């Protein structure tokens, strides 16, 4: 819906898989020309348990979703920026979680 409202093109990707993000930015390069000046990244899921309650698998999942995807985004978006540079914005928020009474 957001893509339609802004004249964008939706795509589907697993942000924890490097190949998926490489494809997303290759497609973006094809859509927007050889370079684009910025990326806004809004990815995340709040899991606000104490760290001692995480299993190793749950921790790995959180790490991949929150940090590893950011690394993949930087790695595959930056080559499309013009030589003068560009901007990356990574957005996170707990507001919706606190409104649900989870915090």
C-alpha positions as CSV (number, residue, x, y, z in Angstrom):
1,X,0.0,0.0,0.0
2,X,2.8,2.5,0.8
3,X,4.5,1.8,-2.5
4,X,1.2,2.5,-4.4
5,X,0.6,5.7,-2.4
6,X,4.1,7.1,-3.1
7,X,4.5,5.9,-6.7
8,X,7.0,3.3,-5.6
9,X,7.5,-0.4,-6.5
10,X,7.0,-3.0,-3.8
11,X,9.3,-5.9,-3.4
12,X,9.6,-8.9,-1.1
13,X,12.8,-9.8,0.7
14,X,14.1,-11.6,3.8
15,X,16.3,-8.9,5.2
16,X,18.3,-11.5,7.1
17,X,19.5,-13.0,3.9
18,X,22.3,-11.2,2.1
19,X,21.3,-12.5,-1.4
20,X,17.8,-11.0,-0.9
21,X,19.2,-7.5,0.0
22,X,21.7,-7.6,-2.8
23,X,18.8,-8.3,-5.2
24,X,16.7,-5.4,-3.7
25,X,19.5,-2.9,-4.3
26,X,20.3,-4.2,-7.7
27,X,16.6,-3.8,-8.6
28,X,16.6,-0.3,-7.1
29,X,19.6,0.6,-9.2
30,X,17.7,-0.5,-12.3
31,X,14.7,1.5,-11.3
32,X,16.4,4.7,-10.2
33,X,19.4,4.8,-12.4
34,X,23.0,4.0,-11.8
35,X,22.9,5.9,-8.4
36,X,20.5,7.1,-5.8
37,X,21.2,9.4,-2.9
38,X,19.6,7.7,0.0
39,X,18.0,4.8,1.8
40,X,15.5,4.8,4.6
41,X,15.5,1.5,6.4
42,X,12.6,0.6,8.8
43,X,13.1,-2.9,10.0
44,X,12.7,-4.5,13.4
45,X,10.7,-6.3,15.9
46,X,10.9,-5.6,19.6
47,X,11.6,-8.5,21.9
48,X,12.0,-6.8,25.3
49,X,12.7,-9.8,27.5
50,X,15.7,-9.8,29.8
51,X,18.7,-11.1,27.9
52,X,19.0,-14.1,30.2
53,X,15.6,-15.4,29.0
54,X,16.8,-15.7,25.3
55,X,17.8,-19.0,23.9
56,X,20.8,-18.9,21.5
57,X,18.5,-19.4,18.6
58,X,16.3,-16.5,19.6
59,X,19.3,-14.3,20.2
60,X,20.7,-15.2,16.7
61,X,17.3,-14.3,15.2
62,X,17.2,-10.9,16.9
63,X,20.8,-10.2,16.0
64,X,20.1,-11.0,12.3
65,X,17.0,-9.0,12.2
66,X,18.3,-5.9,13.9
67,X,22.1,-5.7,13.2
68,X,23.0,-8.2,10.5
69,X,20.4,-6.8,8.1
70,X,21.8,-3.2,8.6
71,X,25.3,-4.5,7.6
72,X,23.8,-6.1,4.4
73,X,21.9,-2.9,3.7
74,X,25.0,-0.7,4.0
75,X,27.1,-3.2,2.0
76,X,24.7,-3.4,-0.9
77,X,23.2,0.1,-1.0
78,X,26.5,2.1,-0.7
79,X,27.8,1.1,-4.1
80,X,24.8,2.7,-5.7
81,X,25.5,6.1,-4.1
82,X,27.0,8.9,-6.2
83,X,30.7,9.6,-5.6
84,X,29.8,12.6,-3.5
85,X,28.1,10.2,-1.0
86,X,24.6,9.6,0.2
87,X,22.5,9.2,3.2
88,X,21.2,6.1,5.1
89,X,18.6,6.4,7.8
90,X,17.9,3.5,10.1
91,X,14.6,3.9,12.0
92,X,13.6,2.1,15.1
93,X,10.8,2.8,17.6
94,X,9.2,1.1,20.6
95,X,6.2,3.5,20.5
96,X,3.7,1.0,19.1
97,X,4.9,-1.6,21.6
98,X,4.4,0.7,24.6
99,X,1.0,1.6,23.3
100,X,0.0,-2.1,23.4
101,X,1.0,-2.3,27.1
102,X,3.9,-4.7,26.4
103,X,6.6,-2.5,27.9
